[in-house]
Amino acid sequence: MKISLSKFFQMRFNVFLFRFCPGCVSFVYMQLIGRLYYLFCPGERDLIRDNIRDLLKDRSPSYVRRKTRQAFRGIFAHYFEKMFSAYKSIGVIARLVEKRFTIENREIIDEALSLGKGVIMVTAHWGAVEFIPWAIGLKGYPLSVILECQTEELARSLQEKASRYDANLISSATVDSVYATALECLAQNRLVMTECDEVDKWRIKKNRTMELLGHKLYFDNTLDLMAHRSGSPVIGVFMKRTGINRYTLYCERISGVTGQEEPARKSFDLLQKYIGDAPEQWYQWKKWRAMKAVS
């Protein structure tokens, strides 16, 4: 099977079913067809398993096996959350946010935004990241999300929903420069959300490395450049799945407006904390080898 998992989940038949099935049915359906996908893509499945074992090499075999099973369920849950955000009605999404979401340390967002320089919100491919814009946007915050979509239909659906609120998407498909557009949004005192582990977009330099869970990794310092250029404070936001249809958004300070700090490294310190807490909620497993620095 040559189609990617993302595009497989977003095939027209799956989108049609997702629009009209109850959420609980859609969730089970996506868990089942996700397993079917990897049945026909054993190489990709084995790559993910090997990378999980590599990251967790110091843990017991039973722990690694348990986290591997949970990681695959987490990958499928991520795509469920992506489809839910795109294809369920805003009313359904708003009710879920109201009943099932909590925000820890929301005052960190308010304090950063009150400085009038915009706020860079850093997250990662961890937890229910697709729900972060809803948890923030439905509270009335001005939000811009740096996001690359695998299909035009997904991009259109998300942008249409975002246009009903003070929100917008920033992608290379719609703007000449993602970096310049993000700076413009920060100058308008908006929240700009980005992911620190978007390895496909990294500008890798062999002399720029860091440590993550005992491994030496490359990293990209675009976040440092953006923070220094804009003067914007940087905060971390991570949405943890805390139970069945229950989610908690954790907000943490990363840097202020002095322009002398290194928010890129501090963002990965936070990512290390959250991966260490729940490795099964990370889903950049296919990219793990590309992130590792070659000795």
C-alpha positions in Angstrom: 0.0 0.0 0.0 1.8 3.2 -1.2 -0.7 5.7 0.1 0.2 7.4 3.4 -1.7 6.7 6.6 -3.0 10.3 6.6 -4.3 10.1 3.1 -5.7 6.6 3.7 -7.8 7.9 6.6 -8.9 10.9 4.6 -10.2 8.8 1.6 -13.6 10.0 0.5 -15.5 6.9 1.8 -13.9 7.4 5.2 -14.7 11.1 5.3 -18.3 10.4 4.3 -18.7 7.9 7.1 -17.0 10.2 9.6 -19.4 13.1 8.8 -22.5 11.0 9.6 -21.4 8.4 12.2 -21.5 9.1 15.9 -18.1 10.0 17.4 -17.8 6.7 19.3 -18.5 4.7 16.1 -16.0 6.7 14.2 -13.4 6.2 16.8 -13.7 2.4 16.8 -13.9 2.4 13.0 -10.6 4.3 12.7 -8.9 2.0 15.2 -9.9 -0.9 13.1 -9.0 0.4 9.7 -5.7 1.7 11.1 -4.8 -1.9 12.0 -5.8 -2.9 8.5 -3.5 -0.3 7.0 -0.5 -1.6 8.9 -1.4 -5.2 8.0 -0.7 -4.2 4.4 2.3 -2.0 5.3 4.4 -4.2 7.6 7.6 -2.3 6.8 6.1 0.9 8.1 4.7 -0.9 11.2 8.1 -2.5 11.9 9.9 0.8 11.5 7.7 2.4 14.2 8.2 -0.6 16.5 12.0 -0.4 16.0 12.0 3.3 16.7 10.0 2.9 19.8 12.4 0.3 21.1 15.3 2.5 20.3 13.9 5.5 22.1 12.9 3.4 25.1 16.0 1.2 25.0 16.7 1.6 28.7 13.2 0.4 29.8 12.1 -3.1 30.5 10.8 -5.3 27.5 7.3 -5.5 29.1 7.1 -1.7 29.4 8.3 -1.3 25.7 5.7 -3.8 24.5 2.9 -2.1 26.4 3.9 1.4 25.2 4.2 0.1 21.6 0.6 -1.2 21.6 -0.6 2.0 23.1 1.5 4.1 20.6 -0.3 2.6 17.7 -3.7 3.3 19.3 -2.4 6.8 19.9 -1.6 7.3 16.2 -5.1 6.2 15.3 -6.5 8.5 18.0 -4.6 11.4 16.5 -6.2 10.9 13.1 -9.6 10.6 14.7 -9.0 13.9 16.4 -7.9 15.5 13.1 -11.0 14.2 11.3 -13.2 15.2 14.2 -11.9 18.7 14.0 -12.4 18.9 10.2 -15.6 17.1 9.6 -17.8 17.3 12.7 -20.0 20.4 13.2 -18.8 23.3 15.3 -21.7 22.7 17.7 -20.5 19.1 18.3 -16.9 20.3 18.8 -18.0 23.1 21.1 -20.0 20.7 23.3 -17.0 18.4 23.6 -14.7 21.2 24.6 -17.1 22.5 27.1 -17.7 19.2 28.8 -14.4 17.3 28.4 -11.6 19.9 28.3 -9.7 21.6 31.1 -6.9 24.1 30.9 -4.1 24.2 33.4 -2.4 27.6 34.0 -4.5 29.5 31.5 -3.2 32.7 33.1 0.1 32.1 31.4 -1.6 32.8 28.0 -3.3 35.9 29.3 -0.1 37.3 30.9 1.9 36.7 27.7 -0.8 38.2 25.4 -1.1 41.3 27.7 2.4 42.3 26.7 1.1 43.3 23.3 3.8 41.6 21.3 2.0 38.5 20.2 2.7 35.0 21.7 4.4 32.1 20.1 2.7 28.9 21.3 4.9 25.9 20.9 3.6 22.3 21.0 4.6 19.0 19.4 3.2 15.9 17.7 2.1 14.7 21.2 -1.3 14.1 22.7 -4.5 15.6 21.3 -2.6 18.4 19.5 -5.4 18.7 16.9 -7.7 19.9 19.7 -5.5 22.6 21.0 -6.8 25.3 18.5 -10.4 24.5 19.6 -9.5 24.7 23.3 -7.9 28.1 22.7 -10.0 29.5 19.8 -13.4 28.8 21.5 -12.2 30.9 24.4 -12.1 33.9 22.1 -8.3 34.2 21.7 -7.0 35.5 18.4 -5.2 32.5 17.0 -3.1 31.7 13.9 -2.0 28.0 13.4 1.0 27.0 11.3 -0.3 23.8 9.7 0.4 21.7 6.6 -2.5 19.6 5.5 -2.2 16.4 3.5 -5.4 17.0 1.4 -7.1 20.1 0.0 -10.4 19.0 1.4 -9.0 18.9 4.9 -7.5 22.3 4.5 -10.7 23.8 3.2 -12.8 22.3 6.0 -10.5 23.5 8.7 -10.2 27.0 7.2 -13.9 27.3 6.8 -14.4 26.5 10.5 -11.5 28.8 11.5 -13.1 31.7 9.6 -16.1 31.7 12.0 -13.8 32.7 14.8 -10.8 35.0 15.2 -8.6 32.2 13.8 -6.7 31.4 10.6 -4.3 28.8 9.2 -0.8 29.5 7.9 0.5 27.0 5.4 3.0 27.0 2.5 0.1 26.2 0.2 -1.6 29.5 0.9 1.2 32.1 1.7 4.5 32.9 0.1 6.4 32.7 3.4 5.2 30.9 6.5 7.9 32.7 8.6 7.0 36.2 7.4 3.3 35.6 7.8 3.8 34.3 11.3 5.8 37.5 12.1 2.9 39.6 10.8 0.4 37.8 13.0 2.6 38.3 16.0 2.8 42.0 15.2 -1.0 42.0 15.4 -0.8 40.6 18.9 -2.1 37.2 18.0 -1.2 33.7 19.3 0.8 31.8 16.8 0.9 28.0 17.3 3.7 25.9 15.9 5.2 22.4 16.5 8.8 22.1 17.6 9.3 18.6 16.2 8.1 19.2 12.6 11.3 17.5 11.4 10.4 17.7 7.7 10.8 21.5 7.9 13.9 21.5 9.9 17.1 23.2 8.7 19.6 20.8 10.1 23.2 21.7 10.9 25.6 19.1 12.2 26.9 21.4 14.9 23.4 22.1 16.3 22.4 19.3 18.6 20.6 18.6 21.8 19.8 15.7 24.2 16.4 14.0 24.3 15.8 11.1 26.6 19.5 10.1 26.4 19.7 10.5 22.6 21.7 13.1 20.7 19.4 14.9 18.2 19.5 17.6 15.6 17.2 20.5 16.1 16.1 23.6 14.2 16.5 27.1 15.7 13.9 28.9 13.6 11.9 29.4 16.8 14.8 31.3 18.3 15.0 33.5 15.2 11.2 34.2 15.3 11.2 35.0 19.0 14.2 37.3 18.7 12.9 39.1 15.6 9.4 39.6 17.0 10.2 40.1 20.7 7.3 37.8 21.5 7.2 35.7 24.6 7.1 31.9 24.0 4.9 29.5 25.9 4.4 25.7 25.7 1.0 24.1 25.3 0.5 20.3 25.4 -2.9 18.6 25.3 -2.8 15.3 27.2 -5.4 12.6 26.7 -6.4 12.0 30.3 -9.2 9.5 29.9 -12.0 8.4 27.5 -13.0 11.7 25.7 -11.2 13.7 28.4 -8.3 16.1 27.7 -6.2 18.5 29.7 -4.3 21.4 28.1 -1.1 22.2 30.1 0.4 25.7 29.6 4.0 26.5 30.6 6.3 29.5 30.3 9.3 29.0 28.0 10.8 32.5 27.5 9.9 36.2 28.0 10.6 39.1 25.7 14.3 39.8 26.4 15.4 38.2 23.2 18.4 36.6 25.0 17.0 33.2 25.7 17.0 30.0 23.6 13.3 28.9 23.4 14.1 26.2 20.8 16.1 24.2 23.3 13.7 25.0 26.2 10.8 23.7 24.0 12.6 20.4 23.6 13.2 20.2 27.3 9.4 20.4 27.7 8.9 17.9 25.0 11.3 15.5 26.8 9.2 16.0 29.9 5.9 15.1 28.2 7.3 12.2 26.2 8.9 10.8 29.4 5.5 11.1 31.1 3.5 9.4 28.2 5.7 8.2 25.3 2.6 6.5 23.8 1.1 9.9 23.1 3.9 11.0 20.8 3.5 10.1 17.1 6.6 11.2 15.3 7.9 7.7 15.4 8.5 7.4 11.6 10.8 10.5 11.8 12.8 9.4 14.8 15.8 8.3 12.8 15.9 11.6 10.9 16.0 13.5 14.1 19.0 11.6 15.5 22.4 13.2 15.1 25.0 11.1 13.3 28.1 10.6 15.4 
